[in-house]
């Protein structure tokens, strides 16, 4: 069952060139809360290129000699991008992480900064994401159309549809051995909820009644 999608404008499709790569697609996480600066968990902001979150965690576990389950993260980030995201681990790994920072940098994972917190990061502990998207081969008329649409979205927001990323993330989990039967059940249920969510959000925006927090 397909959700009714809301569009901010009725003009003809805008033509441009976009290549999904670290140079043209940047994502930066905004944490849900401020980290305390003390506690048993090390919170590290990393910058990764051309690696999915699962691939990054797998590499960290190999370098640090630990199980991937010790790491916490707030969200899964696309592989073909430059992503700045937060990862948590027990504070006892801080020295070992510092020692292996050069090796990680060679593999496209840069440690930007770190702090501490009493709790492990959990999926969803994220206020939002900031995106930088570079569009190419965009003529002046279409550039003006995009500017108009952005002004509309600033005023009314846009539907935060749930798409295929969850399915892709589950596939990544299978590749790295992180998808348990319980996790699969949760994802299947989540997919059904996502369908209903998308229908409600699309209808709300179509009626020009933006949902709070969207």
DRENZAFI-488906 format. One line per field, with one value per residue: residue in three letters; x, z, y of N, C-alpha, C in turn. Coordinates in steps of 0.2 Angstrom, whole numbers, always signed. Layout:
N
code	c(ALA, ...)
nu	c(X, ...)
nw	c(Z, ...)
nv	c(Y, ...)
cau	c(X, ...)
caw	c(Z, ...)
cav	c(Y, ...)
cu	c(X, ...)
cw	c(Z, ...)
cv	c(Y, ...)
! end
This chain:
214
code	c(UNK, UNK, UNK, UNK, UNK, UNK, UNK, UNK, UNK, UNK, UNK, UNK, UNK, UNK, UNK, UNK, UNK, UNK, UNK, UNK, UNK, UNK, UNK, UNK, UNK, UNK, UNK, UNK, UNK, UNK, UNK, UNK, UNK, UNK, UNK, UNK, UNK, UNK, UNK, UNK, UNK, UNK, UNK, UNK, UNK, UNK, UNK, UNK, UNK, UNK, UNK, UNK, UNK, UNK, UNK, UNK, UNK, UNK, UNK, UNK, UNK, UNK, UNK, UNK, UNK, UNK, UNK, UNK, UNK, UNK, UNK, UNK, UNK, UNK, UNK, UNK, UNK, UNK, UNK, UNK, UNK, UNK, UNK, UNK, UNK, UNK, UNK, UNK, UNK, UNK, UNK, UNK, UNK, UNK, UNK, UNK, UNK, UNK, UNK, UNK, UNK, UNK, UNK, UNK, UNK, UNK, UNK, UNK, UNK, UNK, UNK, UNK, UNK, UNK, UNK, UNK, UNK, UNK, UNK, UNK, UNK, UNK, UNK, UNK, UNK, UNK, UNK, UNK, UNK, UNK, UNK, UNK, UNK, UNK, UNK, UNK, UNK, UNK, UNK, UNK, UNK, UNK, UNK, UNK, UNK, UNK, UNK, UNK, UNK, UNK, UNK, UNK, UNK, UNK, UNK, UNK, UNK, UNK, UNK, UNK, UNK, UNK, UNK, UNK, UNK, UNK, UNK, UNK, UNK, UNK, UNK, UNK, UNK, UNK, UNK, UNK, UNK, UNK, UNK, UNK, UNK, UNK, UNK, UNK, UNK, UNK, UNK, UNK, UNK, UNK, UNK, UNK, UNK, UNK, UNK, UNK, UNK, UNK, UNK, UNK, UNK, UNK, UNK, UNK, UNK, UNK, UNK, UNK, UNK, UNK, UNK, UNK, UNK, UNK)
nu	c(+4, +4, +9, +1, +10, +17, +20, +29, +28, +20, +27, +36, +47, +64, +79, +95, +112, +118, +130, +132, +143, +157, +162, +151, +140, +136, +134, +129, +128, +117, +117, +105, +105, +116, +132, +139, +152, +158, +159, +157, +157, +165, +163, +164, +167, +166, +173, +169, +172, +165, +161, +149, +140, +140, +151, +161, +160, +163, +177, +182, +180, +189, +201, +202, +201, +189, +172, +159, +147, +150, +149, +140, +128, +119, +112, +111, +122, +124, +134, +140, +145, +151, +152, +148, +148, +142, +150, +149, +158, +165, +174, +187, +193, +199, +213, +219, +212, +217, +230, +228, +223, +230, +230, +216, +213, +220, +211, +200, +193, +191, +196, +188, +184, +182, +173, +166, +152, +139, +131, +128, +127, +112, +101, +92, +95, +96, +95, +93, +99, +111, +112, +123, +121, +127, +123, +124, +126, +115, +102, +99, +85, +79, +87, +81, +68, +71, +75, +63, +55, +63, +60, +47, +47, +54, +45, +34, +39, +43, +37, +43, +47, +48, +59, +68, +80, +80, +78, +90, +99, +97, +101, +114, +117, +116, +126, +137, +135, +126, +112, +100, +87, +77, +79, +76, +62, +58, +61, +53, +40, +42, +42, +29, +23, +29, +24, +10, +13, +19, +8, -1, +7, +9, -4, -7, +2, -3, -15, -11, -8, +5, +13, +18, +35, +40)
nw	c(+0, -5, +1, +0, -8, -4, -12, -14, -24, -40, -52, -67, -67, -60, -68, -65, -61, -50, -40, -30, -18, -7, -9, -14, -6, +10, +27, +44, +60, +73, +90, +102, +115, +126, +130, +145, +149, +158, +165, +161, +148, +132, +121, +104, +91, +74, +57, +43, +27, +12, +18, +26, +41, +47, +42, +46, +60, +61, +57, +67, +78, +74, +74, +88, +94, +99, +102, +91, +97, +108, +104, +103, +94, +86, +74, +58, +44, +27, +15, +3, +6, +15, +31, +47, +62, +79, +90, +103, +116, +128, +141, +144, +132, +127, +127, +119, +107, +104, +101, +89, +80, +68, +60, +57, +51, +39, +33, +30, +41, +52, +68, +76, +88, +106, +121, +137, +144, +154, +149, +136, +119, +110, +97, +89, +97, +93, +88, +75, +58, +48, +31, +17, +1, -15, -31, -48, -65, -66, -72, -73, -72, -66, -54, -48, -46, -37, -26, -23, -19, -7, +1, +3, +10, +22, +28, +30, +32, +29, +24, +34, +27, +30, +22, +12, +19, +31, +27, +19, +29, +37, +28, +28, +41, +40, +32, +41, +51, +61, +63, +72, +75, +83, +80, +67, +67, +74, +64, +53, +59, +61, +48, +44, +52, +47, +35, +38, +45, +35, +27, +35, +38, +25, +21, +31, +27, +14, +17, +22, +35, +44, +53, +70, +75, +63)
nv	c(-6, +10, +26, +42, +54, +70, +85, +100, +109, +112, +112, +108, +94, +96, +98, +92, +88, +75, +68, +55, +56, +58, +72, +79, +76, +78, +74, +78, +74, +80, +79, +73, +77, +86, +81, +75, +76, +68, +51, +33, +31, +33, +46, +48, +59, +55, +57, +50, +42, +36, +24, +13, +14, +2, -4, +4, +2, -11, -11, -3, -12, -22, -16, -12, -24, -29, -34, -30, -26, -18, -5, +11, +20, +33, +34, +27, +29, +34, +25, +31, +44, +59, +58, +65, +58, +52, +40, +28, +20, +9, +18, +13, +10, +21, +25, +15, +18, +30, +27, +20, +29, +34, +23, +21, +33, +31, +22, +30, +35, +47, +53, +66, +73, +70, +65, +62, +52, +47, +36, +24, +27, +26, +20, +32, +42, +56, +72, +78, +79, +87, +92, +94, +96, +95, +102, +100, +106, +115, +125, +143, +146, +134, +135, +146, +141, +131, +139, +145, +134, +130, +141, +139, +127, +131, +138, +129, +117, +99, +83, +70, +57, +39, +29, +18, +16, +9, -5, -6, -5, -16, -26, -23, -26, -40, -44, -41, -49, -45, -45, -51, -63, -57, -44, -44, -46, -35, -25, -29, -27, -13, -8, -10, -1, +11, +12, +16, +28, +36, +38, +45, +57, +62, +65, +75, +85, +88, +93, +105, +106, +106, +93, +94, +95, +89)
cau	c(+0, +8, +7, +0, +16, +15, +25, +29, +27, +18, +31, +39, +53, +70, +84, +102, +117, +120, +134, +132, +150, +159, +163, +144, +135, +139, +129, +132, +123, +116, +115, +99, +107, +123, +136, +141, +159, +161, +155, +160, +157, +168, +159, +169, +164, +171, +171, +170, +171, +164, +160, +143, +141, +142, +158, +165, +160, +167, +184, +184, +181, +195, +207, +203, +201, +183, +166, +156, +142, +151, +149, +134, +127, +112, +109, +115, +123, +125, +141, +143, +145, +156, +147, +151, +143, +145, +150, +151, +162, +168, +180, +193, +196, +202, +221, +220, +209, +222, +236, +226, +220, +233, +228, +209, +213, +221, +205, +194, +189, +195, +193, +188, +185, +180, +171, +163, +145, +137, +127, +130, +123, +107, +98, +87, +97, +98, +90, +92, +105, +112, +114, +125, +121, +130, +119, +128, +122, +108, +102, +96, +78, +78, +90, +76, +63, +73, +75, +56, +53, +66, +57, +41, +49, +56, +39, +29, +42, +42, +36, +49, +45, +52, +60, +72, +86, +80, +79, +97, +103, +96, +105, +121, +118, +117, +133, +142, +133, +123, +105, +97, +80, +73, +80, +72, +55, +57, +61, +47, +35, +43, +41, +22, +22, +32, +19, +5, +16, +20, +1, -3, +11, +8, -11, -7, +5, -7, -20, -7, -7, +11, +14, +23, +41, +42)
caw	c(+0, -6, +4, -4, -7, -4, -16, -12, -30, -45, -58, -70, -64, -61, -70, -63, -60, -43, -39, -23, -16, -1, -11, -15, -1, +17, +33, +50, +66, +79, +96, +105, +121, +127, +133, +152, +150, +163, +165, +159, +141, +128, +115, +99, +84, +69, +50, +38, +20, +8, +22, +29, +48, +49, +40, +51, +67, +60, +57, +74, +82, +72, +76, +95, +96, +103, +99, +88, +101, +113, +102, +102, +89, +86, +68, +52, +39, +20, +13, -2, +8, +20, +37, +54, +67, +85, +92, +110, +118, +135, +142, +145, +126, +125, +126, +113, +101, +102, +98, +82, +76, +62, +55, +56, +46, +32, +31, +29, +47, +56, +75, +77, +95, +110, +127, +140, +146, +159, +146, +129, +114, +108, +91, +90, +102, +88, +87, +68, +53, +43, +25, +12, -6, -21, -37, -54, -71, -64, -76, -68, -71, -61, -48, -45, -44, -30, -21, -21, -15, -1, +5, +6, +15, +28, +31, +32, +34, +24, +27, +35, +25, +31, +16, +11, +23, +36, +24, +18, +35, +39, +24, +30, +47, +39, +30, +46, +57, +67, +62, +75, +73, +86, +76, +60, +69, +75, +58, +49, +62, +60, +41, +43, +55, +43, +30, +41, +47, +29, +24, +39, +37, +18, +21, +35, +23, +8, +19, +24, +42, +46, +59, +75, +75, +57)
cav	c(+0, +16, +32, +48, +59, +77, +89, +107, +113, +108, +114, +102, +91, +100, +94, +93, +82, +74, +62, +53, +55, +63, +79, +82, +74, +78, +73, +79, +73, +84, +75, +74, +80, +88, +76, +77, +77, +63, +45, +27, +29, +38, +48, +50, +61, +53, +58, +44, +43, +29, +18, +13, +14, -5, -5, +8, -1, -17, -9, -1, -18, -26, -12, -12, -30, -30, -36, -24, -24, -13, +2, +13, +25, +36, +33, +24, +34, +31, +23, +35, +51, +61, +58, +66, +55, +50, +33, +28, +14, +10, +23, +9, +9, +28, +24, +10, +21, +35, +23, +17, +34, +35, +18, +23, +39, +28, +19, +34, +36, +52, +55, +73, +75, +65, +67, +56, +52, +41, +31, +22, +30, +22, +22, +37, +48, +61, +78, +78, +78, +93, +90, +98, +93, +99, +100, +102, +107, +118, +132, +149, +145, +129, +137, +150, +136, +127, +144, +146, +128, +130, +146, +136, +122, +135, +141, +124, +110, +94, +76, +66, +50, +34, +26, +11, +15, +4, -11, -6, -6, -23, -30, -22, -30, -47, -44, -41, -54, -41, -45, -57, -65, -52, -38, -44, -46, -28, -22, -31, -23, -6, -7, -9, +6, +16, +13, +20, +34, +39, +40, +51, +63, +64, +68, +81, +91, +89, +98, +111, +106, +102, +90, +96, +91, +86)
cu	c(+4, +5, +6, +6, +14, +21, +24, +27, +24, +21, +34, +45, +59, +75, +91, +106, +119, +124, +135, +139, +152, +160, +156, +139, +138, +133, +132, +127, +123, +113, +108, +100, +114, +126, +139, +148, +162, +157, +160, +161, +161, +164, +164, +165, +169, +168, +173, +168, +170, +164, +153, +145, +143, +149, +163, +166, +164, +175, +186, +185, +187, +201, +208, +202, +195, +177, +162, +150, +143, +150, +141, +134, +120, +109, +114, +116, +125, +132, +144, +142, +151, +151, +151, +146, +146, +144, +152, +154, +164, +174, +187, +197, +199, +209, +222, +217, +214, +228, +234, +223, +223, +231, +221, +209, +215, +216, +199, +190, +194, +192, +194, +188, +181, +178, +169, +156, +144, +134, +130, +125, +118, +104, +92, +89, +100, +92, +88, +99, +105, +115, +117, +125, +123, +126, +123, +123, +115, +107, +99, +89, +76, +81, +85, +70, +65, +73, +68, +54, +56, +63, +50, +42, +51, +50, +34, +33, +41, +41, +42, +48, +50, +53, +64, +78, +86, +81, +87, +101, +103, +100, +112, +122, +119, +124, +138, +140, +129, +115, +102, +90, +75, +73, +76, +65, +54, +57, +55, +41, +36, +41, +33, +20, +24, +27, +13, +7, +17, +13, -1, +1, +10, +1, -11, -4, +1, -13, -17, -8, -1, +11, +19, +29, +43, +46)
cw	c(+0, -2, -1, -3, -8, -8, -15, -18, -35, -52, -61, -67, -65, -63, -68, -63, -53, -43, -32, -21, -10, -3, -12, -10, +6, +22, +39, +56, +71, +85, +99, +112, +122, +131, +140, +153, +156, +163, +162, +152, +137, +122, +110, +93, +79, +62, +46, +31, +16, +12, +26, +37, +50, +48, +44, +58, +66, +60, +64, +78, +80, +75, +84, +98, +101, +99, +97, +93, +107, +111, +102, +97, +89, +80, +63, +47, +33, +19, +9, +0, +13, +26, +43, +59, +74, +87, +99, +111, +125, +136, +142, +138, +123, +123, +119, +106, +99, +99, +90, +78, +69, +57, +53, +50, +39, +29, +30, +35, +52, +63, +76, +84, +99, +117, +131, +142, +150, +155, +139, +125, +111, +101, +92, +94, +97, +87, +79, +64, +49, +37, +21, +5, -11, -28, -43, -60, -70, -68, -71, -67, -65, -54, -44, -42, -37, -25, -18, -17, -8, +4, +8, +11, +22, +32, +34, +33, +28, +27, +28, +34, +27, +25, +16, +15, +28, +33, +22, +24, +38, +35, +26, +36, +46, +36, +35, +52, +63, +67, +66, +73, +77, +82, +70, +62, +70, +69, +53, +52, +61, +53, +40, +47, +51, +37, +32, +42, +40, +26, +28, +38, +30, +18, +25, +31, +17, +10, +22, +32, +44, +52, +64, +75, +68, +53)
cv	c(+6, +22, +38, +53, +66, +81, +96, +112, +109, +109, +107, +100, +96, +96, +96, +87, +81, +68, +60, +51, +60, +70, +82, +80, +73, +78, +74, +78, +79, +80, +77, +78, +82, +83, +79, +79, +73, +57, +39, +26, +35, +39, +51, +53, +59, +56, +53, +45, +36, +23, +18, +13, +7, -6, -2, +5, -8, -16, -7, -7, -22, -22, -12, -19, -32, -32, -29, -21, -19, -6, +4, +19, +27, +35, +30, +29, +31, +30, +29, +43, +53, +62, +60, +63, +53, +43, +33, +21, +15, +14, +19, +9, +16, +27, +20, +14, +27, +32, +21, +23, +35, +29, +19, +28, +36, +25, +23, +36, +41, +54, +63, +76, +70, +69, +61, +57, +46, +35, +30, +25, +24, +24, +26, +43, +53, +66, +79, +78, +85, +90, +95, +94, +97, +97, +103, +103, +110, +125, +137, +148, +140, +131, +141, +146, +133, +132, +145, +140, +128, +136, +143, +131, +125, +137, +135, +117, +106, +87, +72, +59, +45, +30, +19, +11, +10, -3, -12, -8, -13, -27, -29, -26, -37, -48, -45, -45, -50, -41, -52, -57, -59, -46, -38, -43, -38, -24, -23, -27, -15, -4, -6, -2, +11, +17, +17, +27, +38, +42, +46, +57, +66, +68, +74, +86, +93, +94, +104, +112, +102, +99, +93, +92, +88, +91)
! end
